């Protein structure tokens, strides 16, 4: 697609973001709008957001859970930047999250890493990948869709990979002696979502590309092919993708997560307007 077309799509998405409105699929309108075009749009939106004063603090990976691909009509993961004004930390395992400005929001339980070093490319060794991380935590991402969840993968990728908010729980330092046991525990860990104390859904870490650790490698490999994007670096946050399907949330609801198999803090989130 031409630079002018890329900029036009970016402007339409930015307007949808600013006014919380639903738009139609770009891929349905133009068959030339593919995944590469989507990342070009994402790069343009990142520059615009930075110019507005937002600071990139990491990346989020979406659709790492192959079990939900058929539900959304996608066939691969995607990524987008996280920003200082979209990321927050829970206090004592609790957070209040405004859904203002979101479109059809949903929540996802995830595992997040903070990097101490660049992630090696072409690495499928979970322990080696984990050595790139300073700490890990349980996080909840609020995702939304300006296409009201009726999209192609390219649409969702350009649309900030559906990112709206991210709440991070208490970090756990990754010590060298703990890496082998952590690598074993990550695929087997479980995460559940509870609404008003009632369990709604549960999944395991292996749903995320076999392990949340492997999601780090996936992203490093993909970025190595995107010369117009910065590679992963020390200090970045990386949210590895949802362990369960994403469930709809509304103002006035209180949800909780339940993590087993890892020494991580459960989160309770109250949603507001």
N, C-alpha and C positions, 0 to 999 in steps of 0.2 A: 504494500500500500504506500501511497505517497506521503511525504511529511505533512502535507496539508490535510489529508484524510485522517492521519494519526492525531493531529492537533484538534480536528473537528470532533472526533470521538472522545478525546480527553475533555474537551469543553463540555460536551453533553453529559458525561459522567460526573464532572465536577458540579454542574448545575443540579443534577439529580442528588448528589451528596449534600449540597448546600440547602436544598429544599425538601429533602426526604421524599422524593417522588419515584414512582415506578416508570421505567422506560422499557422499550422493546429490545429484543435481542439484536445485537449488531451482526452476529454470525448469520442470523436468519435474513437480515437485510442485504448482506454482502458476502458472497462465498469466499471472497479474498481475505476476509477477516479471520486470520488463523492465529495459532498460539504465538508465533513470533511477533505478529502485529500487536497482539494483546500485551506482550511484555514491553514493546515500544511505547504503547499507551501508558503502561504502568510507570515507565521511566519518566515520561512527560508529567504524569500526575505527581510523582515523587518530587520533581523539581518545583512544581507549582506549590505543593504543600510546604516544602522547605522555604520557599519565598514568602509564604504566609506566616512563617515563624515556627512551624512544627519541626522537631528535630528527630531524625531517624535514630532508633535505639536498638534495632535488631530486625529479625524477620519472622514471619509466620508461614508455616507450611500448611496447605489445605489439601484435603482429599488423599491423605496418606492411608486412610482406612479403606482398603479395597472392598470391604464388605458393604459399603454404602454407595459405591460407584453407580450401580444400576438404578438406585433410587433417584439420583440426580442427573443421570444421563451423561456421565463423564467417564474417562478411561485413563486418567493419569493424575498425579498430584500437581500442585501449583504453589507459588509462593508470592508474598508481598512484604513490604516494609511494615514494621511496627514503629509507632511514634510516641514521643514523650507525653503527648496529650491524649493518647489512647490506652496507655498502660498505667496501672495502679497496683499497689500492694495492699493485701488484706491486713487488717490489724486483729491480732489474736484469732485468726481464722475467720474473720467476718468482714463483709464489705457491703456497701450500698452502691448500686449501679443504676445510673439514669439511662433510660432507653430513649430519651429525647433524640430526635434526629435519625433514628434507625427505621428500617423498613423490614417488616416481618422478621423480627429478631429471634434468634435461637441460641442456645448455650451448648458448649462442648467441654468435656473434661479432658485435660491434656497433661503431658509432661513437658517441662520447659528446662532449657539449659542456658547458663551464662558461660560464654566462651572465655578461656584463658589464652587461647592460641588459635591460629587458623586451623580449619578442619582439613585433614589430608584428602586429596582427590584420589579417586579410584581405589578406595579402601573399603573392604567389607569385613574388617575385623572390629567387632563391637568394642573390645577393650581399647584398641588403639583410638577409635573415634571418641571414646569417653575421656581419654587423656587430653583432649582438646578443651574439655569443660572444667570450669572452676567450681560450679555448683549446679544442682538441679532442684526443681521444685514442682509441686502440683500447681497447675494454673487452670483457670476457666476462661475460655474465649467466648465473647458474645459476637456472633456472626450475623450478618444480614445480607439482603440481596435487593439491589435496585431493579432487578428483573423479576422480583417476587418468586425466586427460586425456579423460574422457567428460563433456562439458559443453556448454552453450550459451554464447554470448558474455557474457550477463549473469552467469552463474555465474563465469566466468573473471575478469571485471572485478571483481566483489565480492571474489574470492579474491586480493586484493593484485595483481591482474593477473598472477598466477602468479610473482611475484617472490620469490626466496629469498636470493640473494647477488649481488654485483656486484664484479668485480675490474677496476681501472683501470690501464692502462699509462701510460707516460711522456707527459705533456702536451706539446703543440706549440702555442706561442703563435700567435694569428691576428693578423697585422699587416695594416694597411689595404692595403698594396701586394700582399699575397699573396692577397687575397680573390678576385679574378677567376679566378686559376689554381686555387684550391681549389674554387671553385664548379664549374669544369669537371672537376676530377679526381674529385670525390666520386661521381658516378654510375658512373664507369668503374673505380673501384678494385675490387680483388678480395680476398676473404677465404676462407681454407680452414681446415678443421679436420683435424688429424692425431691419430691415436690410436696411441701407441707408434711414432711415426715414419711411419705409413702414412696417406696422404691418404684421408679419408672423404667429404668433401663440399666444394663450393666455390660461392660466389655473388658477385654484384657489387653495388655500392652502389645502382644503379638499382632493385634489388629493394625498397628501402625507400622506398616512395611516390615513386619517381622519383629521389630523392636524400635522404640523411640530413638535408640542410638543409631540405627540404620538410617533414620530420617535425616540425621546430620550429614551422613555420607551422600545421600541422595541430593541434598541441597548444594553441597560443595561441588558435586559433579555437574549439576545443572548450571551453576554459576560459572563454572570453568568454560562453558560453551557460550556464555552471554558476555561478550567483550564490552558491551555498553553498560554493564552492571558491575558494581564493586564486589570482589570476593568477600567471603566471611572473614571477620577479623576479631582480634581479642577485644573483650568487653561487650560484644553483642549478645543480645537475648535471642534465643531461637525457640519458638513454640512449635512442637513437632507434629501437631495434628490430633484430631479427636479420636478417643478410644472407643466411643459409642457413636451412634447416630446423634445428630444435633436435634434438640427438642425445643419447641416454641416456648417463649417466655413472654410475660406481660407485666405491666406495672401493677404493683400491689401483691405480687407473688413472692414467696420466699422459697428458695431452693437450697439444697445442700448436696455436697459430694461425699462419697465414702470410699476411701482408698485403702486397699489391703495388699499386703505383700511388699510394701516399701515403707520406710519410716517417715511418711509425709503427712502433713497437716491436712485434715479435711477442711473444706470451705463451706461457709453459709453465706448466701448472697441474697439480699433483699433488692428487688427491682422497683424502681420509681419512674415517674413520668420524666 
